[in-house]
Amino acid sequence: MPAAQVTVRGHQGMLVIMRSLRRRGVFCRPCGLAVFRDMQANTLVAGWWGPLSAFITPVVLLINLGALSRVKKLPEPVAFGPRPPLDPGRPVFRRPQGIIALIPLGLLALLVLAVPLLAIVGAVTDSGEPQPLTAGSCVHNDGTVTDQDLGVVPCDSSAAQYRVLYQSDDKCGPGDYLADPQYSTDGVTVLCLRPLDAADQ
């Protein structure tokens, strides 16, 4: 005494089949810690080895934290039964099983972090800055003349609409359009967009 009724679960994955374990009883604090640490350590090593087990094992490990919370709220026993309480032993991650379990736990953490990390990297690399244009290249405009969305395409492509020219004599030629300065390499130089059929004349 004091003691509480606690259920600690375990899981073993065996490629094709799997095995669920459970130890339920009225435990004092040291006995509850001993049962929790044994089941948790063994599940950390043996729980991952199956397609479904890879998903079940994290759930079992998290459920056991509820049992651990109940056990930890108990004070140290003041009255022993017919035999002394179990030795809780070393904490889970100070046991060989806990150290080995860092491999699948690391892989799981990597998998969980991979999707948001790739999304962040994609957002950073795709900053929305337009690709600078060079004279002689051909472009397609997905926007309008005043709100341009220019992209470089091969000049022999059917998508090509304009050829990029440097502005001369402070103005573009007849029928040409001004490209937004953001499309120049220095952000200042103004480029002209000549419709491709006129550029080939």
PADREN-507469 format. One record per atom (N, C-alpha, C): atom name; residue number from 1; residue in one letter; x, z, y. Coordinates in nm, 3 decimals. Layout:
// residues N
 at   i aa      c1      c3      c2
 CA NUM  A       X       Z       Y
...
This chain:
// residues 201
 at   i aa      c1      c3      c2
  N   1  M   0.086   0.000  -0.120
 CA   1  M   0.000   0.000   0.000
  C   1  M   0.089   0.000   0.124
  N   2  P   0.041  -0.066   0.230
 CA   2  P  -0.075  -0.153   0.238
  C   2  P  -0.049  -0.289   0.175
  N   3  A  -0.156  -0.361   0.142
 CA   3  A  -0.144  -0.491   0.078
  C   3  A  -0.261  -0.578   0.123
  N   4  A  -0.250  -0.708   0.098
 CA   4  A  -0.356  -0.802   0.134
  C   4  A  -0.365  -0.909   0.026
  N   5  Q  -0.485  -0.963   0.008
 CA   5  Q  -0.503  -1.071  -0.088
  C   5  Q  -0.458  -1.202  -0.022
  N   6  V  -0.366  -1.267  -0.088
 CA   6  V  -0.304  -1.388  -0.032
  C   6  V  -0.295  -1.493  -0.142
  N   7  T  -0.313  -1.619  -0.104
 CA   7  T  -0.292  -1.732  -0.196
  C   7  T  -0.179  -1.817  -0.141
  N   8  V  -0.076  -1.836  -0.222
 CA   8  V   0.037  -1.922  -0.186
  C   8  V   0.035  -2.043  -0.278
  N   9  R   0.046  -2.161  -0.222
 CA   9  R   0.034  -2.284  -0.300
  C   9  R   0.170  -2.353  -0.312
  N  10  G   0.178  -2.434  -0.417
 CA  10  G   0.299  -2.514  -0.440
  C  10  G   0.260  -2.652  -0.487
  N  11  H   0.355  -2.742  -0.486
 CA  11  H   0.328  -2.879  -0.530
  C  11  H   0.452  -2.938  -0.594
  N  12  Q   0.429  -3.013  -0.703
 CA  12  Q   0.537  -3.085  -0.769
  C  12  Q   0.496  -3.231  -0.783
  N  13  G   0.577  -3.321  -0.728
 CA  13  G   0.554  -3.463  -0.746
  C  13  G   0.642  -3.516  -0.857
  N  14  M   0.582  -3.596  -0.948
 CA  14  M   0.658  -3.648  -1.062
  C  14  M   0.635  -3.798  -1.077
  N  15  L   0.660  -3.873  -0.971
 CA  15  L   0.648  -4.018  -0.967
  C  15  L   0.506  -4.066  -0.996
  N  16  V   0.462  -4.058  -1.122
 CA  16  V   0.330  -4.109  -1.157
  C  16  V   0.225  -3.999  -1.149
  N  17  I   0.258  -3.881  -1.196
 CA  17  I   0.163  -3.770  -1.194
  C  17  I   0.213  -3.663  -1.097
  N  18  M   0.129  -3.565  -1.070
 CA  18  M   0.168  -3.454  -0.983
  C  18  M   0.103  -3.326  -1.033
  N  19  R   0.153  -3.217  -0.984
 CA  19  R   0.106  -3.087  -1.031
  C  19  R   0.089  -2.994  -0.912
  N  20  S  -0.029  -2.934  -0.901
 CA  20  S  -0.056  -2.836  -0.795
  C  20  S  -0.043  -2.696  -0.852
  N  21  L   0.023  -2.610  -0.779
 CA  21  L   0.048  -2.472  -0.822
  C  21  L  -0.020  -2.376  -0.727
  N  22  R  -0.050  -2.258  -0.778
 CA  22  R  -0.114  -2.157  -0.693
  C  22  R  -0.082  -2.019  -0.748
  N  23  R  -0.044  -1.930  -0.660
 CA  23  R  -0.027  -1.789  -0.696
  C  23  R  -0.113  -1.707  -0.601
  N  24  R  -0.209  -1.642  -0.661
 CA  24  R  -0.304  -1.564  -0.583
  C  24  R  -0.298  -1.419  -0.629
  N  25  G  -0.296  -1.328  -0.535
 CA  25  G  -0.291  -1.187  -0.573
  C  25  G  -0.296  -1.097  -0.452
  N  26  V  -0.294  -0.968  -0.479
 CA  26  V  -0.289  -0.868  -0.373
  C  26  V  -0.144  -0.825  -0.360
  N  27  F  -0.084  -0.861  -0.248
 CA  27  F   0.060  -0.842  -0.230
  C  27  F   0.089  -0.749  -0.114
  N  28  C   0.190  -0.666  -0.131
 CA  28  C   0.246  -0.593  -0.017
  C  28  C   0.339  -0.689   0.057
  N  29  R   0.394  -0.642   0.165
 CA  29  R   0.478  -0.731   0.248
  C  29  R   0.598  -0.787   0.172
  N  30  P   0.683  -0.707   0.105
 CA  30  P   0.798  -0.765   0.034
  C  30  P   0.757  -0.859  -0.079
  N  31  C   0.651  -0.823  -0.155
 CA  31  C   0.608  -0.909  -0.266
  C  31  C   0.551  -1.041  -0.213
  N  32  G   0.474  -1.034  -0.104
 CA  32  G   0.419  -1.156  -0.045
  C  32  G   0.527  -1.247   0.007
  N  33  L   0.629  -1.189   0.071
 CA  33  L   0.741  -1.270   0.119
  C  33  L   0.817  -1.334   0.004
  N  34  A   0.835  -1.259  -0.104
 CA  34  A   0.907  -1.312  -0.221
  C  34  A   0.832  -1.431  -0.281
  N  35  V   0.701  -1.417  -0.298
 CA  35  V   0.620  -1.526  -0.355
  C  35  V   0.621  -1.646  -0.261
  N  36  F   0.603  -1.622  -0.131
 CA  36  F   0.603  -1.732  -0.034
  C  36  F   0.735  -1.807  -0.036
  N  37  R   0.846  -1.735  -0.033
 CA  37  R   0.976  -1.800  -0.026
  C  37  R   1.006  -1.879  -0.152
  N  38  D   0.971  -1.826  -0.268
 CA  38  D   0.994  -1.900  -0.393
  C  38  D   0.910  -2.028  -0.398
  N  39  M   0.781  -2.016  -0.369
 CA  39  M   0.693  -2.133  -0.377
  C  39  M   0.731  -2.237  -0.271
  N  40  Q   0.760  -2.191  -0.152
 CA  40  Q   0.794  -2.284  -0.044
  C  40  Q   0.925  -2.356  -0.073
  N  41  A   1.025  -2.284  -0.120
 CA  41  A   1.154  -2.346  -0.149
  C  41  A   1.142  -2.447  -0.262
  N  42  N   1.069  -2.411  -0.369
 CA  42  N   1.054  -2.504  -0.481
  C  42  N   0.973  -2.627  -0.442
  N  43  T   0.871  -2.608  -0.358
 CA  43  T   0.791  -2.722  -0.311
  C  43  T   0.874  -2.813  -0.223
  N  44  L   0.961  -2.756  -0.141
 CA  44  L   1.046  -2.837  -0.054
  C  44  L   1.136  -2.931  -0.133
  N  45  V   1.175  -2.890  -0.253
 CA  45  V   1.263  -2.974  -0.335
  C  45  V   1.184  -3.064  -0.429
  N  46  A   1.084  -3.009  -0.495
 CA  46  A   1.015  -3.084  -0.602
  C  46  A   0.887  -3.151  -0.557
  N  47  G   0.846  -3.133  -0.432
 CA  47  G   0.714  -3.181  -0.393
  C  47  G   0.705  -3.325  -0.349
  N  48  W   0.817  -3.391  -0.324
 CA  48  W   0.814  -3.521  -0.257
  C  48  W   0.808  -3.640  -0.351
  N  49  W   0.831  -3.621  -0.479
 CA  49  W   0.866  -3.732  -0.567
  C  49  W   0.745  -3.803  -0.626
  N  50  G   0.664  -3.861  -0.542
 CA  50  G   0.549  -3.940  -0.585
  C  50  G   0.483  -4.000  -0.463
  N  51  P   0.412  -4.113  -0.478
 CA  51  P   0.351  -4.178  -0.363
  C  51  P   0.255  -4.087  -0.286
  N  52  L   0.164  -4.021  -0.358
 CA  52  L   0.070  -3.930  -0.292
  C  52  L   0.136  -3.798  -0.256
  N  53  S   0.231  -3.757  -0.338
 CA  53  S   0.297  -3.628  -0.315
  C  53  S   0.369  -3.624  -0.182
  N  54  A   0.419  -3.740  -0.137
 CA  54  A   0.489  -3.744  -0.009
  C  54  A   0.397  -3.706   0.106
  N  55  F   0.266  -3.726   0.089
 CA  55  F   0.169  -3.689   0.192
  C  55  F   0.111  -3.550   0.168
  N  56  I   0.099  -3.513   0.039
 CA  56  I   0.040  -3.383   0.005
  C  56  I   0.135  -3.268   0.036
  N  57  T   0.264  -3.288   0.011
 CA  57  T   0.362  -3.181   0.027
  C  57  T   0.364  -3.123   0.169
  N  58  P   0.369  -3.205   0.276
 CA  58  P   0.367  -3.143   0.410
  C  58  P   0.242  -3.060   0.435
  N  59  V   0.129  -3.103   0.379
 CA  59  V   0.004  -3.027   0.397
  C  59  V   0.015  -2.891   0.329
  N  60  V   0.067  -2.891   0.207
 CA  60  V   0.084  -2.765   0.132
  C  60  V   0.178  -2.671   0.206
  N  61  L   0.288  -2.726   0.256
 CA  61  L   0.385  -2.643   0.328
  C  61  L   0.322  -2.580   0.453
  N  62  L   0.239  -2.655   0.522
 CA  62  L   0.174  -2.602   0.642
  C  62  L   0.067  -2.499   0.608
  N  63  I  -0.009  -2.525   0.500
 CA  63  I  -0.111  -2.428   0.459
  C  63  I  -0.048  -2.293   0.425
  N  64  N   0.070  -2.297   0.363
 CA  64  N   0.138  -2.173   0.325
  C  64  N   0.179  -2.089   0.446
  N  65  L   0.191  -2.153   0.562
 CA  65  L   0.228  -2.076   0.682
  C  65  L   0.117  -1.978   0.719
  N  66  G  -0.008  -2.013   0.684
 CA  66  G  -0.118  -1.920   0.706
  C  66  G  -0.103  -1.796   0.620
  N  67  A  -0.064  -1.817   0.492
 CA  67  A  -0.040  -1.703   0.403
  C  67  A   0.076  -1.618   0.453
  N  68  L   0.180  -1.685   0.502
 CA  68  L   0.296  -1.613   0.554
  C  68  L   0.256  -1.527   0.674
  N  69  S   0.170  -1.580   0.758
 CA  69  S   0.125  -1.505   0.876
  C  69  S   0.054  -1.377   0.835
  N  70  R  -0.032  -1.385   0.731
 CA  70  R  -0.104  -1.266   0.684
  C  70  R  -0.008  -1.162   0.627
  N  71  V   0.092  -1.212   0.554
 CA  71  V   0.189  -1.119   0.492
  C  71  V   0.273  -1.051   0.599
  N  72  K   0.316  -1.126   0.699
 CA  72  K   0.403  -1.070   0.801
  C  72  K   0.333  -0.967   0.888
  N  73  K   0.201  -0.972   0.893
 CA  73  K   0.127  -0.873   0.971
  C  73  K   0.122  -0.737   0.902
  N  74  L   0.154  -0.735   0.774
 CA  74  L   0.151  -0.608   0.698
  C  74  L   0.273  -0.524   0.733
  N  75  P   0.256  -0.393   0.749
 CA  75  P   0.374  -0.307   0.766
  C  75  P   0.445  -0.289   0.632
  N  76  E   0.561  -0.232   0.637
 CA  76  E   0.635  -0.205   0.513
  C  76  E   0.553  -0.110   0.425
  N  77  P   0.559  -0.127   0.292
 CA  77  P   0.479  -0.041   0.203
  C  77  P   0.522   0.105   0.213
  N  78  V   0.423   0.193   0.204
 CA  78  V   0.451   0.337   0.211
  C  78  V   0.424   0.405   0.078
  N  79  A   0.351   0.338  -0.011
 CA  79  A   0.323   0.396  -0.143
  C  79  A   0.343   0.287  -0.246
  N  80  F   0.437   0.306  -0.338
 CA  80  F   0.467   0.206  -0.439
  C  80  F   0.376   0.223  -0.559
  N  81  G   0.354   0.114  -0.629
 CA  81  G   0.277   0.118  -0.753
  C  81  G   0.367   0.161  -0.867
  N  82  P   0.331   0.119  -0.990
 CA  82  P   0.411   0.160  -1.106
  C  82  P   0.551   0.102  -1.105
  N  83  R   0.576   0.001  -1.024
 CA  83  R   0.712  -0.055  -1.016
  C  83  R   0.741  -0.090  -0.870
  N  84  P   0.868  -0.097  -0.832
 CA  84  P   0.902  -0.126  -0.692
  C  84  P   0.864  -0.269  -0.656
  N  85  P   0.848  -0.297  -0.526
 CA  85  P   0.812  -0.432  -0.484
  C  85  P   0.923  -0.532  -0.513
  N  86  L   0.886  -0.658  -0.515
 CA  86  L   0.983  -0.766  -0.540
  C  86  L   1.082  -0.775  -0.426
  N  87  D   1.200  -0.824  -0.459
 CA  87  D   1.301  -0.851  -0.356
  C  87  D   1.267  -0.985  -0.291
  N  88  P   1.239  -0.990  -0.159
 CA  88  P   1.204  -1.117  -0.095
  C  88  P   1.314  -1.222  -0.104
  N  89  G   1.438  -1.180  -0.119
 CA  89  G   1.548  -1.276  -0.126
  C  89  G   1.577  -1.338   0.010
  N  90  R   1.663  -1.440   0.007
 CA  90  R   1.703  -1.505   0.131
  C  90  R   1.590  -1.591   0.187
  N  91  P   1.586  -1.611   0.320
 CA  91  P   1.486  -1.702   0.378
  C  91  P   1.498  -1.842   0.317
  N  92  V   1.392  -1.918   0.330
 CA  92  V   1.382  -2.049   0.263
  C  92  V   1.499  -2.139   0.294
  N  93  F   1.535  -2.153   0.420
 CA  93  F   1.639  -2.249   0.455
  C  93  F   1.780  -2.193   0.443
  N  94  R   1.791  -2.074   0.384
 CA  94  R   1.923  -2.023   0.349
  C  94  R   1.945  -2.030   0.198
  N  95  R   1.852  -2.091   0.128
 CA  95  R   1.864  -2.111  -0.016
  C  95  R   1.909  -2.254  -0.043
  N  96  P   1.968  -2.280  -0.160
 CA  96  P   2.009  -2.417  -0.192
  C  96  P   1.893  -2.516  -0.184
  N  97  Q   1.772  -2.473  -0.229
 CA  97  Q   1.657  -2.563  -0.224
  C  97  Q   1.624  -2.602  -0.080
  N  98  G   1.632  -2.505   0.010
 CA  98  G   1.600  -2.532   0.150
  C  98  G   1.699  -2.627   0.214
  N  99  I   1.827  -2.615   0.175
 CA  99  I   1.929  -2.704   0.230
  C  99  I   1.908  -2.846   0.178
  N 100  I   1.878  -2.860   0.047
 CA 100  I   1.852  -2.993  -0.010
  C 100  I   1.728  -3.054   0.054
  N 101  A   1.630  -2.971   0.083
 CA 101  A   1.504  -3.020   0.139
  C 101  A   1.520  -3.077   0.280
  N 102  L   1.631  -3.049   0.346
 CA 102  L   1.652  -3.104   0.479
  C 102  L   1.658  -3.257   0.476
  N 103  I   1.695  -3.315   0.360
 CA 103  I   1.703  -3.462   0.350
  C 103  I   1.564  -3.524   0.361
  N 104  P   1.467  -3.488   0.271
 CA 104  P   1.334  -3.549   0.288
  C 104  P   1.266  -3.507   0.417
  N 105  L   1.291  -3.384   0.465
 CA 105  L   1.230  -3.342   0.591
  C 105  L   1.285  -3.424   0.708
  N 106  G   1.414  -3.453   0.703
 CA 106  G   1.474  -3.537   0.807
  C 106  G   1.417  -3.678   0.805
  N 107  L   1.399  -3.734   0.683
 CA 107  L   1.342  -3.867   0.672
  C 107  L   1.198  -3.869   0.722
  N 108  L   1.123  -3.763   0.691
 CA 108  L   0.984  -3.755   0.737
  C 108  L   0.979  -3.746   0.890
  N 109  A   1.067  -3.664   0.948
 CA 109  A   1.070  -3.651   1.094
  C 109  A   1.109  -3.784   1.158
  N 110  L   1.204  -3.854   1.094
 CA 110  L   1.245  -3.985   1.145
  C 110  L   1.130  -4.084   1.142
  N 111  L   1.052  -4.080   1.034
 CA 111  L   0.937  -4.170   1.022
  C 111  L   0.831  -4.138   1.127
  N 112  V   0.806  -4.008   1.148
 CA 112  V   0.704  -3.968   1.246
  C 112  V   0.747  -4.005   1.388
  N 113  L   0.877  -3.994   1.417
 CA 113  L   0.926  -4.023   1.551
  C 113  L   0.952  -4.171   1.575
  N 114  A   0.961  -4.250   1.466
 CA 114  A   1.001  -4.391   1.480
  C 114  A   0.902  -4.470   1.564
  N 115  V   0.772  -4.454   1.539
 CA 115  V   0.671  -4.535   1.608
  C 115  V   0.671  -4.507   1.758
  N 116  P   0.658  -4.379   1.802
 CA 116  P   0.661  -4.359   1.947
  C 116  P   0.795  -4.394   2.010
  N 117  L   0.904  -4.374   1.936
 CA 117  L   1.036  -4.407   1.989
  C 117  L   1.049  -4.557   2.012
  N 118  L   1.001  -4.637   1.915
 CA 118  L   1.005  -4.782   1.930
  C 118  L   0.917  -4.827   2.046
  N 119  A   0.803  -4.760   2.064
 CA 119  A   0.714  -4.794   2.176
  C 119  A   0.782  -4.765   2.309
  N 120  I   0.854  -4.651   2.317
 CA 120  I   0.924  -4.616   2.442
  C 120  I   1.036  -4.715   2.470
  N 121  V   1.113  -4.748   2.365
 CA 121  V   1.222  -4.845   2.382
  C 121  V   1.167  -4.979   2.427
  N 122  G   1.055  -5.020   2.367
 CA 122  G   0.994  -5.147   2.406
  C 122  G   0.948  -5.145   2.550
  N 123  A   0.893  -5.031   2.594
 CA 123  A   0.845  -5.021   2.732
  C 123  A   0.962  -5.023   2.830
  N 124  V   1.075  -4.960   2.790
 CA 124  V   1.191  -4.957   2.880
  C 124  V   1.256  -5.094   2.890
  N 125  T   1.271  -5.161   2.775
 CA 125  T   1.337  -5.292   2.776
  C 125  T   1.250  -5.398   2.840
  N 126  D   1.119  -5.385   2.824
 CA 126  D   1.028  -5.480   2.888
  C 126  D   0.978  -5.420   3.018
  N 127  S   1.065  -5.419   3.116
 CA 127  S   1.033  -5.352   3.242
  C 127  S   0.943  -5.434   3.332
  N 128  G   0.910  -5.555   3.292
 CA 128  G   0.823  -5.639   3.372
  C 128  G   0.896  -5.718   3.480
  N 129  E   1.029  -5.705   3.487
 CA 129  E   1.105  -5.782   3.585
  C 129  E   1.105  -5.928   3.543
  N 130  P   1.077  -6.021   3.638
 CA 130  P   1.075  -6.162   3.601
  C 130  P   1.215  -6.214   3.569
  N 131  Q   1.220  -6.316   3.485
 CA 131  Q   1.346  -6.377   3.448
  C 131  Q   1.394  -6.467   3.562
  N 132  P   1.518  -6.449   3.611
 CA 132  P   1.567  -6.534   3.720
  C 132  P   1.568  -6.681   3.678
  N 133  L   1.539  -6.769   3.774
 CA 133  L   1.537  -6.912   3.748
  C 133  L   1.662  -6.977   3.804
  N 134  T   1.704  -7.085   3.742
 CA 134  T   1.819  -7.161   3.790
  C 134  T   1.775  -7.303   3.818
  N 135  A   1.843  -7.366   3.912
 CA 135  A   1.808  -7.503   3.949
  C 135  A   1.827  -7.594   3.829
  N 136  G   1.731  -7.684   3.811
 CA 136  G   1.736  -7.778   3.700
  C 136  G   1.655  -7.735   3.581
  N 137  S   1.620  -7.606   3.573
 CA 137  S   1.538  -7.560   3.460
  C 137  S   1.393  -7.595   3.484
  N 138  C   1.314  -7.592   3.378
 CA 138  C   1.172  -7.623   3.387
  C 138  C   1.091  -7.497   3.357
  N 139  V   0.975  -7.487   3.422
 CA 139  V   0.895  -7.366   3.409
  C 139  V   0.748  -7.400   3.387
  N 140  H   0.678  -7.300   3.337
 CA 140  H   0.532  -7.306   3.325
  C 140  H   0.476  -7.188   3.403
  N 141  N   0.371  -7.210   3.479
 CA 141  N   0.311  -7.105   3.561
  C 141  N   0.182  -7.058   3.496
  N 142  D   0.181  -6.932   3.448
 CA 142  D   0.061  -6.874   3.389
  C 142  D  -0.027  -6.808   3.494
  N 143  G   0.022  -6.807   3.619
 CA 143  G  -0.057  -6.748   3.727
  C 143  G  -0.113  -6.855   3.818
  N 144  T  -0.114  -6.825   3.947
 CA 144  T  -0.161  -6.921   4.047
  C 144  T  -0.045  -6.953   4.140
  N 145  V  -0.069  -7.042   4.237
 CA 145  V   0.036  -7.078   4.332
  C 145  V   0.076  -6.958   4.416
  N 146  T  -0.019  -6.874   4.451
 CA 146  T   0.012  -6.757   4.534
  C 146  T   0.049  -6.634   4.453
  N 147  D   0.005  -6.625   4.330
 CA 147  D   0.037  -6.511   4.242
  C 147  D   0.102  -6.568   4.116
  N 148  Q   0.232  -6.595   4.128
 CA 148  Q   0.301  -6.671   4.024
  C 148  Q   0.342  -6.584   3.905
  N 149  D   0.335  -6.647   3.789
 CA 149  D   0.383  -6.586   3.665
  C 149  D   0.460  -6.695   3.592
  N 150  L   0.586  -6.713   3.633
 CA 150  L   0.666  -6.826   3.587
  C 150  L   0.748  -6.788   3.464
  N 151  G   0.754  -6.880   3.370
 CA 151  G   0.836  -6.862   3.252
  C 151  G   0.911  -6.990   3.221
  N 152  V   1.037  -6.976   3.181
 CA 152  V   1.121  -7.093   3.151
  C 152  V   1.077  -7.154   3.019
  N 153  V   1.064  -7.285   3.018
 CA 153  V   1.030  -7.361   2.896
  C 153  V   1.121  -7.483   2.890
  N 154  P   1.141  -7.542   2.772
 CA 154  P   1.221  -7.665   2.763
  C 154  P   1.157  -7.776   2.846
  N 155  C   1.241  -7.855   2.909
 CA 155  C   1.188  -7.960   2.997
  C 155  C   1.113  -8.068   2.921
  N 156  D   1.144  -8.085   2.791
 CA 156  D   1.073  -8.187   2.713
  C 156  D   0.949  -8.129   2.646
  N 157  S   0.915  -8.003   2.677
 CA 157  S   0.796  -7.940   2.621
  C 157  S   0.672  -7.983   2.698
  N 158  S   0.560  -7.990   2.627
 CA 158  S   0.434  -8.025   2.693
  C 158  S   0.387  -7.913   2.786
  N 159  A   0.442  -7.794   2.771
 CA 159  A   0.403  -7.682   2.857
  C 159  A   0.474  -7.685   2.991
  N 160  A   0.582  -7.764   3.003
 CA 160  A   0.658  -7.768   3.128
  C 160  A   0.573  -7.828   3.240
  N 161  Q   0.568  -7.759   3.353
 CA 161  Q   0.489  -7.804   3.468
  C 161  Q   0.575  -7.838   3.589
  N 162  Y   0.683  -7.759   3.612
 CA 162  Y   0.764  -7.777   3.732
  C 162  Y   0.912  -7.777   3.696
  N 163  R   0.989  -7.849   3.780
 CA 163  R   1.135  -7.839   3.773
  C 163  R   1.180  -7.754   3.891
  N 164  V   1.275  -7.665   3.866
 CA 164  V   1.324  -7.574   3.969
  C 164  V   1.435  -7.644   4.050
  N 165  L   1.423  -7.642   4.183
 CA 165  L   1.522  -7.701   4.273
  C 165  L   1.560  -7.600   4.379
  N 166  Y   1.686  -7.609   4.428
 CA 166  Y   1.724  -7.525   4.541
  C 166  Y   1.658  -7.579   4.667
  N 167  Q   1.621  -7.489   4.756
 CA 167  Q   1.562  -7.530   4.882
  C 167  Q   1.670  -7.593   4.970
  N 168  S   1.639  -7.705   5.030
 CA 168  S   1.735  -7.772   5.118
  C 168  S   1.673  -7.790   5.255
  N 169  D   1.755  -7.779   5.357
 CA 169  D   1.710  -7.795   5.496
  C 169  D   1.595  -7.701   5.530
  N 170  D   1.600  -7.581   5.472
 CA 170  D   1.501  -7.476   5.502
  C 170  D   1.359  -7.515   5.465
  N 171  K   1.341  -7.614   5.384
 CA 171  K   1.205  -7.648   5.343
  C 171  K   1.210  -7.722   5.210
  N 172  C   1.099  -7.715   5.139
 CA 172  C   1.087  -7.788   5.013
  C 172  C   1.033  -7.927   5.044
  N 173  G   1.051  -8.016   4.947
 CA 173  G   1.006  -8.153   4.966
  C 173  G   0.854  -8.163   4.965
  N 174  P   0.803  -8.280   5.003
 CA 174  P   0.658  -8.299   5.002
  C 174  P   0.601  -8.281   4.862
  N 175  G   0.494  -8.206   4.852
 CA 175  G   0.429  -8.181   4.723
  C 175  G   0.493  -8.070   4.642
  N 176  D   0.605  -8.012   4.691
 CA 176  D   0.671  -7.902   4.620
  C 176  D   0.607  -7.768   4.658
  N 177  Y   0.630  -7.671   4.574
 CA 177  Y   0.582  -7.535   4.601
  C 177  Y   0.702  -7.442   4.612
  N 178  L   0.684  -7.336   4.689
 CA 178  L   0.788  -7.233   4.699
  C 178  L   0.774  -7.135   4.582
  N 179  A   0.885  -7.106   4.516
 CA 179  A   0.885  -7.001   4.414
  C 179  A   0.903  -6.866   4.483
  N 180  D   0.839  -6.764   4.430
 CA 180  D   0.858  -6.630   4.487
  C 180  D   1.005  -6.594   4.484
  N 181  P   1.057  -6.528   4.590
 CA 181  P   1.199  -6.490   4.593
  C 181  P   1.242  -6.404   4.474
  N 182  Q   1.148  -6.332   4.413
 CA 182  Q   1.183  -6.246   4.299
  C 182  Q   1.238  -6.326   4.181
  N 183  Y   1.212  -6.458   4.180
 CA 183  Y   1.259  -6.541   4.070
  C 183  Y   1.400  -6.595   4.093
  N 184  S   1.460  -6.568   4.209
 CA 184  S   1.597  -6.611   4.232
  C 184  S   1.693  -6.505   4.180
  N 185  T   1.818  -6.545   4.156
 CA 185  T   1.915  -6.452   4.097
  C 185  T   1.950  -6.338   4.191
  N 186  D   1.943  -6.362   4.324
 CA 186  D   1.978  -6.256   4.419
  C 186  D   1.858  -6.197   4.489
  N 187  G   1.737  -6.249   4.460
 CA 187  G   1.617  -6.197   4.522
  C 187  G   1.597  -6.243   4.664
  N 188  V   1.685  -6.328   4.714
 CA 188  V   1.677  -6.375   4.852
  C 188  V   1.663  -6.527   4.857
  N 189  T   1.745  -6.594   4.777
 CA 189  T   1.743  -6.740   4.777
  C 189  T   1.605  -6.792   4.738
  N 190  V   1.557  -6.888   4.815
 CA 190  V   1.426  -6.945   4.788
  C 190  V   1.444  -7.071   4.705
  N 191  L   1.363  -7.082   4.601
 CA 191  L   1.368  -7.198   4.512
  C 191  L   1.240  -7.279   4.529
  N 192  C   1.252  -7.408   4.504
 CA 192  C   1.137  -7.497   4.512
  C 192  C   1.092  -7.534   4.372
  N 193  L   0.962  -7.551   4.357
 CA 193  L   0.903  -7.594   4.231
  C 193  L   0.843  -7.733   4.252
  N 194  R   0.903  -7.831   4.188
 CA 194  R   0.853  -7.967   4.201
  C 194  R   0.775  -8.003   4.076
  N 195  P   0.651  -8.049   4.092
 CA 195  P   0.576  -8.092   3.974
  C 195  P   0.659  -8.188   3.890
  N 196  L   0.654  -8.169   3.762
 CA 196  L   0.748  -8.239   3.672
  C 196  L   0.734  -8.391   3.679
  N 197  D   0.611  -8.440   3.692
 CA 197  D   0.596  -8.586   3.697
  C 197  D   0.657  -8.641   3.826
  N 198  A   0.654  -8.562   3.935
 CA 198  A   0.716  -8.607   4.059
  C 198  A   0.867  -8.593   4.052
  N 199  A   0.914  -8.494   3.981
 CA 199  A   1.059  -8.472   3.970
  C 199  A   1.125  -8.582   3.890
  N 200  D   1.050  -8.643   3.800
 CA 200  D   1.108  -8.748   3.716
  C 200  D   1.102  -8.886   3.782
  N 201  Q   1.040  -8.893   3.898
 CA 201  Q   1.030  -9.024   3.966
  C 201  Q   1.162  -9.057   4.035
